[in-house]
Amino acid sequence: MKLLHEAAAKRFEREHNARVWLAWHTAAFQRMKKMPDIKKMYLNNTSKARQTWRQQLAVMSEWAVRHNRLEAMKEKANGR
């Protein structure tokens, strides 16, 4: 339950900061004599291409191999 409250608090803080940023910039733009070029304000596309299901399967398969190897090492160390 604590984790849910912490996540909600972080979400609230992030949303609040986004609204403050927007309000500040809206007021600042109203005082400007000349607006900046909107293209300069856009972020470049920072998102990565989505993985295909085959790429996801390969990643999870590799994870499973490593996980199972670690579990086997733990069992061996514990004498099982």
HTML snippet that shows the backbone in 3Dmol.js (N, CA, C, O; Angstrom):
<script src="https://3Dmol.org/build/3Dmol-min.js"></script>
<div id="view" style="width:600px;height:400px;position:relative"></div>
<script>
const pdb = `
ATOM      1  N   MET A   1       0.821  -1.183   0.000  1.00  0.00           N
ATOM      2  CA  MET A   1       0.000   0.000   0.000  1.00  0.00           C
ATOM      3  C   MET A   1       0.872   1.257   0.000  1.00  0.00           C
ATOM      4  O   MET A   1       0.545   2.257  -0.640  1.00  0.00           O
ATOM      5  N   LYS A   2       1.983   1.184   0.729  1.00  0.00           N
ATOM      6  CA  LYS A   2       2.891   2.334   0.785  1.00  0.00           C
ATOM      7  C   LYS A   2       3.420   2.677  -0.604  1.00  0.00           C
ATOM      8  O   LYS A   2       3.545   3.848  -0.963  1.00  0.00           O
ATOM      9  N   LEU A   3       3.726   1.644  -1.374  1.00  0.00           N
ATOM     10  CA  LEU A   3       4.242   1.850  -2.732  1.00  0.00           C
ATOM     11  C   LEU A   3       3.227   2.587  -3.600  1.00  0.00           C
ATOM     12  O   LEU A   3       3.596   3.457  -4.389  1.00  0.00           O
ATOM     13  N   LEU A   4       1.952   2.241  -3.455  1.00  0.00           N
ATOM     14  CA  LEU A   4       0.909   2.920  -4.225  1.00  0.00           C
ATOM     15  C   LEU A   4       0.809   4.394  -3.842  1.00  0.00           C
ATOM     16  O   LEU A   4       0.628   5.252  -4.706  1.00  0.00           O
ATOM     17  N   HIS A   5       0.927   4.683  -2.550  1.00  0.00           N
ATOM     18  CA  HIS A   5       0.872   6.076  -2.101  1.00  0.00           C
ATOM     19  C   HIS A   5       2.075   6.870  -2.608  1.00  0.00           C
ATOM     20  O   HIS A   5       1.941   8.024  -3.014  1.00  0.00           O
ATOM     21  N   GLU A   6       3.237   6.248  -2.581  1.00  0.00           N
ATOM     22  CA  GLU A   6       4.439   6.925  -3.081  1.00  0.00           C
ATOM     23  C   GLU A   6       4.322   7.193  -4.582  1.00  0.00           C
ATOM     24  O   GLU A   6       4.701   8.263  -5.058  1.00  0.00           O
ATOM     25  N   ALA A   7       3.801   6.223  -5.316  1.00  0.00           N
ATOM     26  CA  ALA A   7       3.631   6.399  -6.766  1.00  0.00           C
ATOM     27  C   ALA A   7       2.624   7.507  -7.052  1.00  0.00           C
ATOM     28  O   ALA A   7       2.834   8.317  -7.955  1.00  0.00           O
ATOM     29  N   ALA A   8       1.534   7.550  -6.289  1.00  0.00           N
ATOM     30  CA  ALA A   8       0.525   8.595  -6.486  1.00  0.00           C
ATOM     31  C   ALA A   8       1.113   9.965  -6.168  1.00  0.00           C
ATOM     32  O   ALA A   8       0.830  10.937  -6.869  1.00  0.00           O
ATOM     33  N   ALA A   9       1.925  10.053  -5.121  1.00  0.00           N
ATOM     34  CA  ALA A   9       2.548  11.326  -4.764  1.00  0.00           C
ATOM     35  C   ALA A   9       3.503  11.790  -5.855  1.00  0.00           C
ATOM     36  O   ALA A   9       3.535  12.975  -6.186  1.00  0.00           O
ATOM     37  N   LYS A  10       4.277  10.873  -6.414  1.00  0.00           N
ATOM     38  CA  LYS A  10       5.201  11.234  -7.500  1.00  0.00           C
ATOM     39  C   LYS A  10       4.428  11.680  -8.740  1.00  0.00           C
ATOM     40  O   LYS A  10       4.821  12.639  -9.403  1.00  0.00           O
ATOM     41  N   ARG A  11       3.325  10.986  -9.057  1.00  0.00           N
ATOM     42  CA  ARG A  11       2.511  11.366 -10.196  1.00  0.00           C
ATOM     43  C   ARG A  11       1.931  12.767  -9.990  1.00  0.00           C
ATOM     44  O   ARG A  11       1.943  13.589 -10.907  1.00  0.00           O
ATOM     45  N   PHE A  12       1.419  13.038  -8.774  1.00  0.00           N
ATOM     46  CA  PHE A  12       0.866  14.355  -8.470  1.00  0.00           C
ATOM     47  C   PHE A  12       1.933  15.431  -8.637  1.00  0.00           C
ATOM     48  O   PHE A  12       1.676  16.479  -9.230  1.00  0.00           O
ATOM     49  N   GLU A  13       3.126  15.174  -8.116  1.00  0.00           N
ATOM     50  CA  GLU A  13       4.229  16.145  -8.224  1.00  0.00           C
ATOM     51  C   GLU A  13       4.597  16.397  -9.689  1.00  0.00           C
ATOM     52  O   GLU A  13       4.794  17.543 -10.092  1.00  0.00           O
ATOM     53  N   ARG A  14       4.686  15.331 -10.478  1.00  0.00           N
ATOM     54  CA  ARG A  14       5.033  15.462 -11.898  1.00  0.00           C
ATOM     55  C   ARG A  14       3.965  16.266 -12.647  1.00  0.00           C
ATOM     56  O   ARG A  14       4.291  17.145 -13.445  1.00  0.00           O
ATOM     57  N   GLU A  15       2.698  15.962 -12.387  1.00  0.00           N
ATOM     58  CA  GLU A  15       1.607  16.684 -13.042  1.00  0.00           C
ATOM     59  C   GLU A  15       1.568  18.142 -12.612  1.00  0.00           C
ATOM     60  O   GLU A  15       1.343  19.032 -13.433  1.00  0.00           O
ATOM     61  N   HIS A  16       1.788  18.384 -11.324  1.00  0.00           N
ATOM     62  CA  HIS A  16       1.814  19.757 -10.816  1.00  0.00           C
ATOM     63  C   HIS A  16       2.933  20.554 -11.483  1.00  0.00           C
ATOM     64  O   HIS A  16       2.723  21.681 -11.931  1.00  0.00           O
ATOM     65  N   ASN A  17       4.111  19.962 -11.542  1.00  0.00           N
ATOM     66  CA  ASN A  17       5.252  20.653 -12.161  1.00  0.00           C
ATOM     67  C   ASN A  17       4.993  20.935 -13.645  1.00  0.00           C
ATOM     68  O   ASN A  17       5.413  21.972 -14.158  1.00  0.00           O
ATOM     69  N   ALA A  18       4.313  20.032 -14.326  1.00  0.00           N
ATOM     70  CA  ALA A  18       3.992  20.251 -15.737  1.00  0.00           C
ATOM     71  C   ALA A  18       3.029  21.428 -15.885  1.00  0.00           C
ATOM     72  O   ALA A  18       3.173  22.241 -16.798  1.00  0.00           O
ATOM     73  N   ARG A  19       2.051  21.517 -14.987  1.00  0.00           N
ATOM     74  CA  ARG A  19       1.105  22.637 -15.049  1.00  0.00           C
ATOM     75  C   ARG A  19       1.792  23.957 -14.725  1.00  0.00           C
ATOM     76  O   ARG A  19       1.510  24.970 -15.365  1.00  0.00           O
ATOM     77  N   VAL A  20       2.687  23.961 -13.743  1.00  0.00           N
ATOM     78  CA  VAL A  20       3.431  25.181 -13.402  1.00  0.00           C
ATOM     79  C   VAL A  20       4.289  25.616 -14.584  1.00  0.00           C
ATOM     80  O   VAL A  20       4.336  26.800 -14.915  1.00  0.00           O
ATOM     81  N   TRP A  21       4.964  24.668 -15.217  1.00  0.00           N
ATOM     82  CA  TRP A  21       5.804  24.972 -16.386  1.00  0.00           C
ATOM     83  C   TRP A  21       4.961  25.609 -17.482  1.00  0.00           C
ATOM     84  O   TRP A  21       5.365  26.604 -18.083  1.00  0.00           O
ATOM     85  N   LEU A  22       3.786  25.033 -17.743  1.00  0.00           N
ATOM     86  CA  LEU A  22       2.906  25.549 -18.792  1.00  0.00           C
ATOM     87  C   LEU A  22       2.427  26.964 -18.456  1.00  0.00           C
ATOM     88  O   LEU A  22       2.444  27.846 -19.315  1.00  0.00           O
ATOM     89  N   ALA A  23       2.005  27.179 -17.218  1.00  0.00           N
ATOM     90  CA  ALA A  23       1.515  28.504 -16.817  1.00  0.00           C
ATOM     91  C   ALA A  23       2.627  29.544 -16.919  1.00  0.00           C
ATOM     92  O   ALA A  23       2.398  30.654 -17.400  1.00  0.00           O
ATOM     93  N   TRP A  24       3.832  29.187 -16.469  1.00  0.00           N
ATOM     94  CA  TRP A  24       4.959  30.123 -16.514  1.00  0.00           C
ATOM     95  C   TRP A  24       5.274  30.518 -17.958  1.00  0.00           C
ATOM     96  O   TRP A  24       5.459  31.697 -18.262  1.00  0.00           O
ATOM     97  N   HIS A  25       5.334  29.522 -18.840  1.00  0.00           N
ATOM     98  CA  HIS A  25       5.661  29.811 -20.233  1.00  0.00           C
ATOM     99  C   HIS A  25       4.544  30.572 -20.943  1.00  0.00           C
ATOM    100  O   HIS A  25       4.818  31.416 -21.796  1.00  0.00           O
ATOM    101  N   THR A  26       3.298  30.284 -20.601  1.00  0.00           N
ATOM    102  CA  THR A  26       2.188  31.029 -21.193  1.00  0.00           C
ATOM    103  C   THR A  26       2.306  32.505 -20.839  1.00  0.00           C
ATOM    104  O   THR A  26       2.154  33.368 -21.703  1.00  0.00           O
ATOM    105  N   ALA A  27       2.577  32.797 -19.570  1.00  0.00           N
ATOM    106  CA  ALA A  27       2.736  34.188 -19.145  1.00  0.00           C
ATOM    107  C   ALA A  27       3.959  34.818 -19.802  1.00  0.00           C
ATOM    108  O   ALA A  27       3.907  35.978 -20.211  1.00  0.00           O
ATOM    109  N   ALA A  28       5.050  34.079 -19.910  1.00  0.00           N
ATOM    110  CA  ALA A  28       6.269  34.627 -20.515  1.00  0.00           C
ATOM    111  C   ALA A  28       6.051  34.937 -21.990  1.00  0.00           C
ATOM    112  O   ALA A  28       6.519  35.964 -22.482  1.00  0.00           O
ATOM    113  N   PHE A  29       5.352  34.067 -22.697  1.00  0.00           N
ATOM    114  CA  PHE A  29       5.106  34.301 -24.121  1.00  0.00           C
ATOM    115  C   PHE A  29       4.228  35.532 -24.342  1.00  0.00           C
ATOM    116  O   PHE A  29       4.383  36.225 -25.348  1.00  0.00           O
ATOM    117  N   GLN A  30       3.325  35.808 -23.432  1.00  0.00           N
ATOM    118  CA  GLN A  30       2.461  36.985 -23.564  1.00  0.00           C
ATOM    119  C   GLN A  30       3.266  38.282 -23.487  1.00  0.00           C
ATOM    120  O   GLN A  30       2.875  39.300 -24.057  1.00  0.00           O
ATOM    121  N   ARG A  31       4.388  38.232 -22.781  1.00  0.00           N
ATOM    122  CA  ARG A  31       5.217  39.432 -22.632  1.00  0.00           C
ATOM    123  C   ARG A  31       6.242  39.588 -23.753  1.00  0.00           C
ATOM    124  O   ARG A  31       6.901  40.624 -23.842  1.00  0.00           O
ATOM    125  N   MET A  32       6.384  38.590 -24.596  1.00  0.00           N
ATOM    126  CA  MET A  32       7.389  38.656 -25.667  1.00  0.00           C
ATOM    127  C   MET A  32       6.901  39.516 -26.825  1.00  0.00           C
ATOM    128  O   MET A  32       5.722  39.506 -27.180  1.00  0.00           O
ATOM    129  N   LYS A  33       7.840  40.261 -27.402  1.00  0.00           N
ATOM    130  CA  LYS A  33       7.492  41.069 -28.574  1.00  0.00           C
ATOM    131  C   LYS A  33       7.412  40.199 -29.816  1.00  0.00           C
ATOM    132  O   LYS A  33       6.573  40.426 -30.687  1.00  0.00           O
ATOM    133  N   LYS A  34       8.287  39.200 -29.897  1.00  0.00           N
ATOM    134  CA  LYS A  34       8.287  38.303 -31.052  1.00  0.00           C
ATOM    135  C   LYS A  34       8.350  36.866 -30.543  1.00  0.00           C
ATOM    136  O   LYS A  34       9.211  36.512 -29.737  1.00  0.00           O
ATOM    137  N   MET A  35       7.436  36.064 -31.023  1.00  0.00           N
ATOM    138  CA  MET A  35       7.388  34.660 -30.602  1.00  0.00           C
ATOM    139  C   MET A  35       8.527  33.882 -31.263  1.00  0.00           C
ATOM    140  O   MET A  35       8.869  34.134 -32.418  1.00  0.00           O
ATOM    141  N   PRO A  36       9.103  32.950 -30.535  1.00  0.00           N
ATOM    142  CA  PRO A  36      10.124  32.097 -31.154  1.00  0.00           C
ATOM    143  C   PRO A  36       9.480  31.155 -32.172  1.00  0.00           C
ATOM    144  O   PRO A  36       8.283  30.877 -32.109  1.00  0.00           O
ATOM    145  N   ASP A  37      10.287  30.676 -33.099  1.00  0.00           N
ATOM    146  CA  ASP A  37       9.808  29.722 -34.095  1.00  0.00           C
ATOM    147  C   ASP A  37       9.374  28.449 -33.372  1.00  0.00           C
ATOM    148  O   ASP A  37      10.129  27.881 -32.583  1.00  0.00           O
ATOM    149  N   ILE A  38       8.166  28.018 -33.649  1.00  0.00           N
ATOM    150  CA  ILE A  38       7.629  26.852 -32.942  1.00  0.00           C
ATOM    151  C   ILE A  38       8.443  25.595 -33.211  1.00  0.00           C
ATOM    152  O   ILE A  38       8.539  24.725 -32.345  1.00  0.00           O
ATOM    153  N   LYS A  39       9.029  25.489 -34.395  1.00  0.00           N
ATOM    154  CA  LYS A  39       9.829  24.298 -34.711  1.00  0.00           C
ATOM    155  C   LYS A  39      11.051  24.189 -33.808  1.00  0.00           C
ATOM    156  O   LYS A  39      11.523  23.085 -33.537  1.00  0.00           O
ATOM    157  N   LYS A  40      11.564  25.321 -33.343  1.00  0.00           N
ATOM    158  CA  LYS A  40      12.714  25.297 -32.435  1.00  0.00           C
ATOM    159  C   LYS A  40      12.304  24.841 -31.033  1.00  0.00           C
ATOM    160  O   LYS A  40      13.147  24.429 -30.236  1.00  0.00           O
ATOM    161  N   MET A  41      11.023  24.916 -30.744  1.00  0.00           N
ATOM    162  CA  MET A  41      10.541  24.533 -29.417  1.00  0.00           C
ATOM    163  C   MET A  41      10.196  23.058 -29.320  1.00  0.00           C
ATOM    164  O   MET A  41      10.160  22.499 -28.224  1.00  0.00           O
ATOM    165  N   TYR A  42       9.941  22.425 -30.456  1.00  0.00           N
ATOM    166  CA  TYR A  42       9.611  21.003 -30.443  1.00  0.00           C
ATOM    167  C   TYR A  42      10.825  20.181 -30.035  1.00  0.00           C
ATOM    168  O   TYR A  42      11.962  20.529 -30.355  1.00  0.00           O
ATOM    169  N   LEU A  43      10.573  19.099 -29.333  1.00  0.00           N
ATOM    170  CA  LEU A  43      11.630  18.138 -29.059  1.00  0.00           C
ATOM    171  C   LEU A  43      11.800  17.267 -30.287  1.00  0.00           C
ATOM    172  O   LEU A  43      10.835  16.995 -31.002  1.00  0.00           O
ATOM    173  N   ASN A  44      13.010  16.835 -30.531  1.00  0.00           N
ATOM    174  CA  ASN A  44      13.212  15.851 -31.597  1.00  0.00           C
ATOM    175  C   ASN A  44      12.561  14.560 -31.154  1.00  0.00           C
ATOM    176  O   ASN A  44      12.356  14.339 -29.960  1.00  0.00           O
ATOM    177  N   ASN A  45      12.245  13.731 -32.082  1.00  0.00           N
ATOM    178  CA  ASN A  45      11.615  12.463 -31.740  1.00  0.00           C
ATOM    179  C   ASN A  45      12.586  11.644 -30.901  1.00  0.00           C
ATOM    180  O   ASN A  45      13.543  11.070 -31.421  1.00  0.00           O
ATOM    181  N   THR A  46      12.329  11.598 -29.601  1.00  0.00           N
ATOM    182  CA  THR A  46      13.232  10.899 -28.690  1.00  0.00           C
ATOM    183  C   THR A  46      12.762   9.482 -28.387  1.00  0.00           C
ATOM    184  O   THR A  46      13.453   8.729 -27.700  1.00  0.00           O
ATOM    185  N   SER A  47      11.587   9.116 -28.897  1.00  0.00           N
ATOM    186  CA  SER A  47      11.093   7.783 -28.602  1.00  0.00           C
ATOM    187  C   SER A  47      11.790   6.758 -29.499  1.00  0.00           C
ATOM    188  O   SER A  47      12.132   7.025 -30.651  1.00  0.00           O
ATOM    189  N   LYS A  48      11.978   5.603 -28.928  1.00  0.00           N
ATOM    190  CA  LYS A  48      12.602   4.519 -29.683  1.00  0.00           C
ATOM    191  C   LYS A  48      11.530   3.774 -30.464  1.00  0.00           C
ATOM    192  O   LYS A  48      10.349   3.809 -30.116  1.00  0.00           O
ATOM    193  N   ALA A  49      11.952   3.111 -31.508  1.00  0.00           N
ATOM    194  CA  ALA A  49      11.016   2.291 -32.280  1.00  0.00           C
ATOM    195  C   ALA A  49      10.515   1.155 -31.398  1.00  0.00           C
ATOM    196  O   ALA A  49      11.267   0.597 -30.598  1.00  0.00           O
ATOM    197  N   ARG A  50       9.249   0.821 -31.552  1.00  0.00           N
ATOM    198  CA  ARG A  50       8.683  -0.265 -30.755  1.00  0.00           C
ATOM    199  C   ARG A  50       9.286  -1.598 -31.175  1.00  0.00           C
ATOM    200  O   ARG A  50       9.569  -1.826 -32.351  1.00  0.00           O
ATOM    201  N   GLN A  51       9.475  -2.469 -30.195  1.00  0.00           N
ATOM    202  CA  GLN A  51      10.006  -3.792 -30.488  1.00  0.00           C
ATOM    203  C   GLN A  51       8.917  -4.662 -31.096  1.00  0.00           C
ATOM    204  O   GLN A  51       7.742  -4.561 -30.743  1.00  0.00           O
ATOM    205  N   THR A  52       9.332  -5.508 -32.008  1.00  0.00           N
ATOM    206  CA  THR A  52       8.398  -6.486 -32.540  1.00  0.00           C
ATOM    207  C   THR A  52       8.209  -7.577 -31.483  1.00  0.00           C
ATOM    208  O   THR A  52       8.974  -7.659 -30.522  1.00  0.00           O
ATOM    209  N   TRP A  53       7.196  -8.402 -31.667  1.00  0.00           N
ATOM    210  CA  TRP A  53       6.982  -9.473 -30.703  1.00  0.00           C
ATOM    211  C   TRP A  53       8.142 -10.459 -30.714  1.00  0.00           C
ATOM    212  O   TRP A  53       8.450 -11.081 -29.697  1.00  0.00           O
ATOM    213  N   ARG A  54       8.784 -10.596 -31.875  1.00  0.00           N
ATOM    214  CA  ARG A  54       9.938 -11.502 -31.954  1.00  0.00           C
ATOM    215  C   ARG A  54      11.122 -10.956 -31.157  1.00  0.00           C
ATOM    216  O   ARG A  54      11.834 -11.712 -30.497  1.00  0.00           O
ATOM    217  N   GLN A  55      11.329  -9.648 -31.222  1.00  0.00           N
ATOM    218  CA  GLN A  55      12.403  -9.034 -30.438  1.00  0.00           C
ATOM    219  C   GLN A  55      12.109  -9.162 -28.945  1.00  0.00           C
ATOM    220  O   GLN A  55      13.011  -9.449 -28.158  1.00  0.00           O
ATOM    221  N   GLN A  56      10.857  -8.953 -28.555  1.00  0.00           N
ATOM    222  CA  GLN A  56      10.475  -9.102 -27.152  1.00  0.00           C
ATOM    223  C   GLN A  56      10.682 -10.532 -26.682  1.00  0.00           C
ATOM    224  O   GLN A  56      11.166 -10.766 -25.575  1.00  0.00           O
ATOM    225  N   LEU A  57      10.311 -11.495 -27.533  1.00  0.00           N
ATOM    226  CA  LEU A  57      10.494 -12.900 -27.190  1.00  0.00           C
ATOM    227  C   LEU A  57      11.975 -13.228 -27.013  1.00  0.00           C
ATOM    228  O   LEU A  57      12.344 -13.967 -26.100  1.00  0.00           O
ATOM    229  N   ALA A  58      12.819 -12.685 -27.881  1.00  0.00           N
ATOM    230  CA  ALA A  58      14.258 -12.940 -27.776  1.00  0.00           C
ATOM    231  C   ALA A  58      14.821 -12.377 -26.470  1.00  0.00           C
ATOM    232  O   ALA A  58      15.635 -13.021 -25.809  1.00  0.00           O
ATOM    233  N   VAL A  59      14.386 -11.182 -26.107  1.00  0.00           N
ATOM    234  CA  VAL A  59      14.851 -10.567 -24.859  1.00  0.00           C
ATOM    235  C   VAL A  59      14.410 -11.404 -23.664  1.00  0.00           C
ATOM    236  O   VAL A  59      15.212 -11.679 -22.771  1.00  0.00           O
ATOM    237  N   MET A  60      13.146 -11.808 -23.640  1.00  0.00           N
ATOM    238  CA  MET A  60      12.636 -12.597 -22.520  1.00  0.00           C
ATOM    239  C   MET A  60      13.266 -13.986 -22.469  1.00  0.00           C
ATOM    240  O   MET A  60      13.495 -14.526 -21.386  1.00  0.00           O
ATOM    241  N   SER A  61      13.544 -14.556 -23.621  1.00  0.00           N
ATOM    242  CA  SER A  61      14.205 -15.865 -23.647  1.00  0.00           C
ATOM    243  C   SER A  61      15.600 -15.763 -23.053  1.00  0.00           C
ATOM    244  O   SER A  61      16.013 -16.621 -22.273  1.00  0.00           O
ATOM    245  N   GLU A  62      16.316 -14.726 -23.418  1.00  0.00           N
ATOM    246  CA  GLU A  62      17.663 -14.516 -22.865  1.00  0.00           C
ATOM    247  C   GLU A  62      17.584 -14.304 -21.361  1.00  0.00           C
ATOM    248  O   GLU A  62      18.405 -14.833 -20.611  1.00  0.00           O
ATOM    249  N   TRP A  63      16.596 -13.528 -20.918  1.00  0.00           N
ATOM    250  CA  TRP A  63      16.432 -13.296 -19.487  1.00  0.00           C
ATOM    251  C   TRP A  63      16.165 -14.613 -18.768  1.00  0.00           C
ATOM    252  O   TRP A  63      16.739 -14.875 -17.711  1.00  0.00           O
ATOM    253  N   ALA A  64      15.286 -15.450 -19.347  1.00  0.00           N
ATOM    254  CA  ALA A  64      14.937 -16.730 -18.728  1.00  0.00           C
ATOM    255  C   ALA A  64      16.162 -17.633 -18.617  1.00  0.00           C
ATOM    256  O   ALA A  64      16.350 -18.299 -17.599  1.00  0.00           O
ATOM    257  N   VAL A  65      16.983 -17.658 -19.641  1.00  0.00           N
ATOM    258  CA  VAL A  65      18.196 -18.480 -19.615  1.00  0.00           C
ATOM    259  C   VAL A  65      19.099 -18.033 -18.476  1.00  0.00           C
ATOM    260  O   VAL A  65      19.595 -18.857 -17.707  1.00  0.00           O
ATOM    261  N   ARG A  66      19.313 -16.722 -18.369  1.00  0.00           N
ATOM    262  CA  ARG A  66      20.187 -16.197 -17.308  1.00  0.00           C
ATOM    263  C   ARG A  66      19.584 -16.448 -15.930  1.00  0.00           C
ATOM    264  O   ARG A  66      20.293 -16.826 -14.998  1.00  0.00           O
ATOM    265  N   HIS A  67      18.281 -16.238 -15.802  1.00  0.00           N
ATOM    266  CA  HIS A  67      17.614 -16.445 -14.527  1.00  0.00           C
ATOM    267  C   HIS A  67      17.725 -17.902 -14.097  1.00  0.00           C
ATOM    268  O   HIS A  67      18.057 -18.195 -12.949  1.00  0.00           O
ATOM    269  N   ASN A  68      17.448 -18.807 -15.019  1.00  0.00           N
ATOM    270  CA  ASN A  68      17.511 -20.232 -14.692  1.00  0.00           C
ATOM    271  C   ASN A  68      18.934 -20.653 -14.331  1.00  0.00           C
ATOM    272  O   ASN A  68      19.131 -21.488 -13.448  1.00  0.00           O
ATOM    273  N   ARG A  69      19.926 -20.076 -15.014  1.00  0.00           N
ATOM    274  CA  ARG A  69      21.316 -20.378 -14.707  1.00  0.00           C
ATOM    275  C   ARG A  69      21.660 -19.925 -13.283  1.00  0.00           C
ATOM    276  O   ARG A  69      22.323 -20.650 -12.542  1.00  0.00           O
ATOM    277  N   LEU A  70      21.211 -18.732 -12.909  1.00  0.00           N
ATOM    278  CA  LEU A  70      21.462 -18.230 -11.559  1.00  0.00           C
ATOM    279  C   LEU A  70      20.768 -19.090 -10.508  1.00  0.00           C
ATOM    280  O   LEU A  70      21.346 -19.377  -9.460  1.00  0.00           O
ATOM    281  N   GLU A  71      19.545 -19.498 -10.782  1.00  0.00           N
ATOM    282  CA  GLU A  71      18.817 -20.352  -9.840  1.00  0.00           C
ATOM    283  C   GLU A  71      19.528 -21.684  -9.662  1.00  0.00           C
ATOM    284  O   GLU A  71      19.613 -22.199  -8.547  1.00  0.00           O
ATOM    285  N   ALA A  72      20.043 -22.250 -10.760  1.00  0.00           N
ATOM    286  CA  ALA A  72      20.753 -23.522 -10.672  1.00  0.00           C
ATOM    287  C   ALA A  72      22.029 -23.353  -9.852  1.00  0.00           C
ATOM    288  O   ALA A  72      22.384 -24.238  -9.073  1.00  0.00           O
ATOM    289  N   MET A  73      22.719 -22.231 -10.018  1.00  0.00           N
ATOM    290  CA  MET A  73      23.932 -21.969  -9.239  1.00  0.00           C
ATOM    291  C   MET A  73      23.614 -21.831  -7.756  1.00  0.00           C
ATOM    292  O   MET A  73      24.376 -22.304  -6.912  1.00  0.00           O
ATOM    293  N   LYS A  74      22.494 -21.187  -7.432  1.00  0.00           N
ATOM    294  CA  LYS A  74      22.082 -21.036  -6.030  1.00  0.00           C
ATOM    295  C   LYS A  74      21.766 -22.397  -5.420  1.00  0.00           C
ATOM    296  O   LYS A  74      22.171 -22.691  -4.295  1.00  0.00           O
ATOM    297  N   GLU A  75      21.045 -23.218  -6.163  1.00  0.00           N
ATOM    298  CA  GLU A  75      20.706 -24.543  -5.669  1.00  0.00           C
ATOM    299  C   GLU A  75      21.957 -25.380  -5.454  1.00  0.00           C
ATOM    300  O   GLU A  75      22.056 -26.116  -4.472  1.00  0.00           O
ATOM    301  N   LYS A  76      22.913 -25.270  -6.372  1.00  0.00           N
ATOM    302  CA  LYS A  76      24.162 -26.025  -6.248  1.00  0.00           C
ATOM    303  C   LYS A  76      24.937 -25.556  -5.011  1.00  0.00           C
ATOM    304  O   LYS A  76      25.514 -26.364  -4.284  1.00  0.00           O
ATOM    305  N   ALA A  77      24.940 -24.247  -4.788  1.00  0.00           N
ATOM    306  CA  ALA A  77      25.662 -23.695  -3.633  1.00  0.00           C
ATOM    307  C   ALA A  77      25.007 -24.124  -2.324  1.00  0.00           C
ATOM    308  O   ALA A  77      25.689 -24.275  -1.311  1.00  0.00           O
ATOM    309  N   ASN A  78      23.695 -24.318  -2.339  1.00  0.00           N
ATOM    310  CA  ASN A  78      22.973 -24.730  -1.135  1.00  0.00           C
ATOM    311  C   ASN A  78      22.956 -26.238  -0.965  1.00  0.00           C
ATOM    312  O   ASN A  78      22.385 -26.742   0.003  1.00  0.00           O
ATOM    313  N   GLY A  79      23.571 -26.968  -1.885  1.00  0.00           N
ATOM    314  CA  GLY A  79      23.690 -28.416  -1.790  1.00  0.00           C
ATOM    315  C   GLY A  79      22.408 -29.163  -2.115  1.00  0.00           C
ATOM    316  O   GLY A  79      22.172 -30.247  -1.580  1.00  0.00           O
ATOM    317  N   ARG A  80      21.590 -28.610  -2.968  1.00  0.00           N
ATOM    318  CA  ARG A  80      20.341 -29.281  -3.332  1.00  0.00           C
ATOM    319  C   ARG A  80      20.503 -30.106  -4.570  1.00  0.00           C
ATOM    320  O   ARG A  80      19.548 -30.741  -5.018  1.00  0.00           O
TER     321      ARG A  80
END
`;
const viewer = $3Dmol.createViewer("view");
viewer.addModel(pdb, "pdb");
viewer.setStyle({}, {cartoon: {color: "spectrum"}});
viewer.zoomTo();
viewer.render();
</script>
